[in-house]
Amino acid sequence: MADNTIKLGEYIVIQKQNYKKLHKFNKPNSVVNIGKDAVNLKGIEGNRYFSIFKMIPHGTKRNKEYRLELAEETCSLKQEITLKASGADNRNIYDDGRSQKLSAVEIDELKFDSNKASDIVETIITNSTTFHNKTEFSQEKYLKKKEKKYFEYVQILKPNLRNISEIMYKLEPNKIQGIRLDTLSQIITLSNVSCEGNHLLYDSGSNGLLAAALLGAMGSRANGKLVHMHPGNMSQKQALLAMNFETEQYNKCISVNVYSVLRQLYQGCDTHTVEKEDSTLKRKAVDELEHDVKVSKLENTENATSNVDIVNTGDENKLLSPKKPKWHFDNIAASEVLSNKVDSLVVASKEDPQNIFLELLPFVKPGRPFVIYYSVAEPLQSLYITLKCLSNVAALKLTCNWMRNYQILPERTHPEVMMNSSSGFLLTGYVLQ
């Protein structure tokens, strides 16, 4: 069973009302900005996830900072402030800017001197000449507005796929190719991810969100592998690292460059063993090295040992090959998985997916699914027509992920005005013999 306590070095999700922020908890006294507030995270280590903390202000007026204190539950302003009277309607209330007796300077001093949000809001209400004449509905609406401004509780959440995808989509949808949570769930379902199978993913810019989703669906006890292909030198792993996977599960994901692993698969240029070098070349390298040592023995010692290792056995010097990088062994492991073929293929690319998909299609076992995601429909329509002419694919389907959010409140339900309804398109199908 996974440990449910907050630890150093892990990612955490900080929630304040509807605002969520992903943060890596590296230092016990690290400071994170939540909106306009600077919050010191000292004291949260060792507590359980989903714990609620109250923000206590301290420091100077110019360098104001909040420390966190463990609390049992949150309290809303409506519960702490008793509304004594309300008006019948708002027809006699005018917004002339003179209803509040306190000045802006006095309100700023009140924010710094008071430790509770309810004290600040109650003082503002007391010095208002029009608040008690408002209707009960208007008073509650005013308290909700002030509560959003002076809310003093935060909750530390454990990162999961829903939280990470919502944070990334709300922060910058273009950085994850506009993949929304409902689209992500459809990709996992349609690709038929299982813990026993090997799966292939080509991702060229989703911040590791798709890799995190597929690896999480495979589970911690998976026997299969996930080959994560990318076009660059380094893969994007922000979402993958934010999931706080165990080392054993994280190692199930093999991140490789698509061109490098295909060259390894077709040409077989890399092996696990070190190849024997030609003796004449080895003797020549030794002579050149000895000559360099005679010229400048002290200056070239570090350079020579960094480029090649020397082992003295009697009177002979034997050269050892330099240490192989990690991507060398990742290419070998990925090529072994591809040679045995995979159980599903997922493609989410910023470039035209047609050439990439047709190149990776032969590595999929017969009867297994494939899913292609793209932010617009035209490249998938062209690929759909191309695949219709092939005899080794079937059950092709091009779908649009359209969703509309609704605000549901008592006696006022309506669609949200500002929203992005579309989350890309999916082309799915199955591979035949």
C-alpha positions in Angstrom: 0.0 0.0 0.0 1.4 3.4 -1.0 2.4 5.8 1.7 -0.1 8.7 2.1 2.1 11.2 3.9 3.8 14.3 2.4 7.5 13.7 1.7 10.4 15.8 0.5 11.2 15.5 -3.2 7.7 14.6 -4.3 5.2 16.7 -6.3 2.2 18.1 -4.4 -1.0 19.9 -5.5 -1.9 23.0 -3.5 -5.6 23.9 -3.6 -7.1 27.2 -2.5 -10.9 27.2 -3.3 -11.0 26.5 -7.1 -7.4 27.4 -7.7 -4.9 24.5 -7.9 -1.1 24.6 -8.4 1.4 21.9 -9.0 4.6 22.2 -6.9 7.7 20.1 -6.3 8.3 20.0 -2.5 12.1 20.0 -2.5 12.8 22.1 0.6 11.0 21.9 4.0 10.8 25.8 4.2 10.1 26.5 0.5 7.9 29.4 -0.4 5.3 29.1 -3.1 3.1 31.9 -4.6 -0.6 31.2 -4.5 -2.1 34.0 -6.4 -0.7 37.2 -4.8 0.1 35.5 -1.5 3.5 34.1 -0.6 3.1 30.9 1.5 5.8 29.1 3.4 5.3 25.4 3.3 7.3 24.7 6.5 5.3 22.2 8.7 3.5 20.2 6.0 6.1 17.5 5.8 5.0 14.3 7.5 1.3 15.2 7.5 -1.2 13.2 5.5 -2.4 14.2 2.0 -5.7 16.1 1.8 -4.9 17.8 5.2 -6.3 21.4 5.6 -4.0 24.2 6.7 -4.8 27.7 7.8 -2.8 30.6 6.4 -1.4 32.7 9.3 0.2 36.0 8.3 3.6 37.1 9.7 6.5 39.3 8.7 6.6 43.0 7.8 3.9 44.9 6.0 6.0 45.1 2.9 7.3 41.5 3.0 4.2 39.8 4.1 4.3 36.0 4.2 2.0 33.3 5.4 2.8 30.2 7.4 0.6 27.1 7.5 -1.1 25.7 10.6 -2.9 22.4 10.6 -6.7 22.8 10.8 -9.5 20.3 11.2 -12.0 21.9 8.7 -12.6 25.1 6.8 -15.1 27.7 7.9 -17.0 29.9 5.5 -17.8 33.5 6.1 -21.5 32.8 6.1 -21.1 30.4 9.1 -18.9 32.9 11.0 -20.9 36.1 10.3 -24.5 36.3 11.4 -26.7 38.4 9.0 -29.0 40.3 11.3 -31.3 42.1 8.8 -31.9 42.4 5.1 -34.0 44.6 2.8 -37.0 43.8 0.6 -35.3 45.0 -2.6 -32.4 47.0 -3.9 -34.2 49.8 -5.6 -33.1 52.5 -3.1 -29.4 51.5 -3.1 -27.1 53.6 -5.3 -23.4 52.9 -6.0 -22.0 56.4 -5.4 -18.8 55.3 -3.8 -19.7 56.8 -0.4 -21.4 53.9 1.3 -18.1 52.6 2.9 -16.9 54.7 5.8 -13.4 53.1 5.8 -10.8 54.4 3.5 -8.5 52.3 1.3 -5.5 52.9 3.6 -7.5 51.8 6.7 -8.7 48.6 4.9 -5.1 47.7 4.1 -4.0 48.2 7.7 -7.0 46.1 8.8 -5.8 43.3 6.5 -2.3 43.3 8.1 -3.5 43.6 11.7 -6.3 41.0 11.7 -5.6 37.3 11.7 -9.1 36.1 10.7 -10.8 36.9 7.4 -14.2 37.0 9.2 -12.9 39.9 11.4 -11.9 41.9 8.3 -15.2 41.3 6.4 -17.3 41.9 9.5 -15.6 45.3 10.1 -16.2 46.2 6.5 -19.8 45.3 6.7 -20.3 47.2 10.0 -18.9 50.4 8.4 -21.1 50.0 5.3 -24.3 52.1 5.2 -26.1 50.1 2.5 -25.3 46.4 3.3 -28.2 45.8 5.7 -30.6 47.3 3.2 -29.7 44.7 0.6 -31.7 41.6 -0.1 -30.7 38.3 1.5 -29.6 37.0 -1.9 -27.4 40.1 -2.5 -25.8 39.8 1.0 -24.9 36.1 0.3 -23.5 37.1 -3.0 -21.4 39.8 -1.4 -20.1 37.4 1.2 -19.1 34.9 -1.5 -17.2 37.6 -3.3 -15.3 38.6 -0.2 -14.7 35.0 0.8 -12.9 34.5 -2.5 -10.7 37.4 -1.8 -9.9 36.7 1.9 -10.0 32.9 1.9 -7.4 31.7 4.4 -7.4 27.9 4.0 -5.3 25.7 1.7 -5.5 21.9 1.1 -2.6 19.7 0.1 -3.7 17.1 -2.4 -2.0 14.0 -3.7 -1.2 14.4 -7.5 -3.3 12.2 -9.7 -4.1 12.2 -13.4 -7.3 14.2 -13.0 -5.6 17.0 -11.0 -2.5 17.2 -13.2 -4.5 17.3 -16.5 -6.9 19.9 -15.2 -4.0 22.1 -14.0 -2.1 21.8 -17.3 -5.2 22.4 -19.4 -6.3 25.4 -17.4 -2.8 26.9 -17.3 -1.8 26.5 -21.0 -3.8 24.1 -23.2 -1.4 24.5 -26.2 1.4 23.0 -24.2 -0.5 19.7 -23.9 -2.0 19.9 -27.5 -5.4 20.8 -26.0 -5.9 17.3 -24.5 -8.7 17.5 -22.0 -9.5 14.9 -19.3 -12.4 13.4 -21.2 -10.2 13.0 -24.3 -7.5 11.4 -22.1 -10.0 8.9 -20.7 -11.1 8.0 -24.2 -7.5 7.4 -25.4 -6.9 5.0 -22.5 -10.1 3.1 -23.1 -9.8 2.9 -26.9 -6.1 1.8 -26.8 -7.1 -1.1 -24.5 -4.2 -0.6 -22.1 -3.5 -3.6 -19.9 -0.8 -4.6 -17.3 0.4 -7.6 -19.3 0.8 -6.0 -22.7 3.5 -3.9 -24.3 2.3 -0.5 -25.7 3.8 2.0 -28.0 3.3 5.8 -27.7 4.6 8.5 -30.0 4.2 11.9 -28.3 5.7 15.1 -29.6 4.5 17.7 -27.1 2.0 16.9 -24.3 4.5 17.5 -21.4 4.4 13.7 -20.7 0.6 13.7 -20.0 -0.1 10.8 -22.3 2.9 8.8 -21.0 1.7 9.3 -17.4 -1.9 8.3 -18.3 -0.8 5.1 -20.1 1.7 4.1 -17.5 -0.8 4.8 -14.7 -3.4 2.6 -16.5 -0.9 -0.2 -16.7 -0.5 -0.2 -12.9 2.3 -0.7 -10.5 2.5 -4.5 -11.0 2.6 -4.4 -14.8 4.7 -7.0 -16.6 4.7 -5.1 -19.9 6.6 -2.1 -21.1 5.6 1.3 -22.5 7.8 2.5 -25.3 7.6 6.3 -25.3 8.9 7.7 -28.6 9.7 11.4 -29.1 11.3 13.4 -31.9 13.8 15.4 -29.8 16.9 14.7 -27.8 15.0 14.7 -24.5 11.4 13.6 -23.8 8.9 15.8 -22.0 8.3 14.3 -18.6 6.7 16.9 -16.4 3.4 15.1 -15.9 5.2 11.7 -15.7 7.4 12.9 -12.9 4.5 14.7 -11.2 2.6 11.4 -10.7 5.2 10.3 -8.1 5.5 6.7 -9.5 7.6 4.1 -7.7 11.0 3.5 -9.3 9.9 0.0 -10.4 6.8 1.3 -12.2 8.7 4.4 -13.6 11.3 2.1 -15.2 8.5 0.4 -17.2 8.5 3.5 -19.4 11.3 3.5 -22.0 11.8 6.9 -23.5 13.7 6.9 -26.8 14.2 9.1 -29.8 12.1 7.8 -32.7 14.9 8.0 -35.3 17.5 6.5 -33.1 15.5 3.5 -32.1 14.4 2.7 -35.7 18.0 2.9 -36.8 18.9 0.5 -34.0 16.0 -1.8 -35.0 16.8 -2.0 -38.7 20.6 -1.7 -38.6 21.4 -3.3 -35.2 24.4 -1.0 -34.7 24.4 -1.2 -30.9 24.7 -4.3 -28.7 25.0 -4.9 -25.0 28.6 -6.3 -25.3 31.6 -4.2 -26.1 33.1 -5.1 -29.5 36.7 -5.9 -29.8 38.8 -3.3 -31.5 41.4 -3.9 -34.2 44.8 -4.5 -32.7 46.5 -2.1 -35.1 44.2 0.7 -34.3 44.7 0.0 -30.6 48.5 0.1 -30.9 48.3 3.3 -32.9 46.1 4.9 -30.2 48.6 3.9 -27.5 51.5 5.4 -29.4 49.6 8.7 -29.9 48.7 8.8 -26.2 52.4 8.1 -25.2 53.6 10.9 -27.5 51.1 13.3 -25.9 52.3 12.4 -22.4 55.9 13.2 -23.4 55.0 16.6 -24.8 53.0 17.7 -21.7 52.7 15.1 -19.0 51.0 17.2 -16.4 48.5 19.1 -18.6 47.2 16.2 -20.7 46.7 13.7 -18.0 43.1 14.7 -17.2 42.2 15.1 -20.9 43.6 11.7 -21.8 41.9 9.9 -19.0 38.6 11.6 -19.7 38.6 10.5 -23.3 39.8 6.9 -22.9 40.6 4.6 -19.9 44.0 2.9 -19.6 44.6 -0.4 -17.7 48.2 -1.4 -17.0 48.9 -5.1 -17.2 52.6 -5.7 -17.1 54.3 -3.8 -19.9 51.2 -3.4 -22.1 48.5 -0.7 -22.1 45.0 -1.8 -23.0 42.3 0.7 -24.0 38.8 0.3 -22.7 35.8 1.7 -24.5 34.1 4.7 -23.0 31.1 4.2 -20.8 27.9 3.9 -22.8 25.1 6.5 -22.2 21.7 5.5 -20.9 19.9 6.1 -24.2 22.2 3.4 -25.8 20.6 0.7 -23.6 17.2 2.3 -23.9 17.4 1.9 -27.7 18.3 -1.7 -27.3 15.5 -2.5 -24.9 12.9 -0.6 -27.1 14.1 -2.4 -30.2 13.6 -5.7 -28.5 10.0 -4.8 -27.6 9.3 -3.6 -31.1 10.7 -6.7 -32.7 8.2 -8.8 -30.7 5.5 -6.3 -31.7 3.2 -4.3 -29.3 -0.4 -4.6 -28.2 -1.5 -1.0 -29.0 -0.3 2.2 -30.7 -1.1 5.7 -29.6 0.1 8.7 -31.7 -0.3 12.3 -30.6 1.8 14.6 -32.7 2.1 18.3 -33.5 3.2 17.5 -37.0 1.2 15.6 -39.7 0.7 12.1 -38.2 0.4 10.2 -41.5 4.1 9.3 -42.2 4.7 8.6 -38.5 1.7 6.3 -38.2 2.4 4.4 -41.4 6.0 3.8 -40.2 5.0 2.5 -36.8 2.0 0.5 -38.0 4.0 -2.7 -38.8 5.0 -3.0 -35.1 1.4 -3.6 -33.9 0.1 -7.2 -33.5 -2.9 -8.3 -35.5 -6.2 -7.6 -33.9 -4.8 -4.8 -31.7 -6.1 -1.2 -31.6 -4.5 2.1 -32.5 -5.5 5.6 -31.6 -4.4 8.8 -33.3 -5.0 12.2 -31.7 -4.7 15.6 -33.5 -6.0 19.0 -32.6 -7.7 19.7 -36.0 -9.6 17.3 -38.3 -8.1 17.9 -41.7 -4.9 15.7 -41.3 -6.9 12.9 -39.8 -9.4 13.1 -42.6 -6.6 12.7 -45.1 -5.2 9.8 -43.1 -8.6 8.2 -42.9 -8.9 8.2 -46.7 -5.4 6.7 -47.0 -6.1 3.9 -44.5 -9.4 3.1 -46.3 -7.3 2.0 -49.2 -5.3 -0.4 -47.1 -6.3 -4.0 -46.4 -4.6 -4.4 -43.0 -6.7 -2.0 -41.0 -10.4 -2.1 -40.1 -13.2 -0.5 -38.0 -11.9 3.0 -38.8 -13.7 5.8 -36.9 -13.1 9.5 -36.7 -14.7 11.2 -33.7 -14.8 14.7 -32.3 -14.6 15.3 -28.5 -17.1 18.1 -27.9 -18.1 19.0 -24.4 -19.9 22.0 -22.8 -19.8 22.9 -19.1 -22.9 24.1 -17.3 -23.3 26.1 -14.2 -25.9 24.4 -12.0 -27.1 26.6 -9.1 -30.5 26.9 -7.4 -32.9 28.7 -9.9 -30.0 29.7 -12.2 -28.6 27.0 -14.5 -27.0 28.0 -17.8 -24.0 27.0 -19.9 -20.7 28.6 -19.2 -20.0 31.6 -21.4 -16.2 31.5 -21.6 -15.0 28.0 -22.4 -13.3 25.9 -25.1 -15.7 23.2 -26.2 -13.5 21.2 -28.5 -10.6 19.0 -27.4 -9.2 17.6 -30.7 -10.2 14.6 -32.8 -9.5 10.9 -32.5 -9.0 8.4 -35.4 -9.3 4.8 -34.1 -9.2 1.4 -35.7 -7.8 -2.1 -35.5 -4.8 -3.8 -37.3 -5.5 -7.0 -39.3 -3.2 -9.8 -40.3 
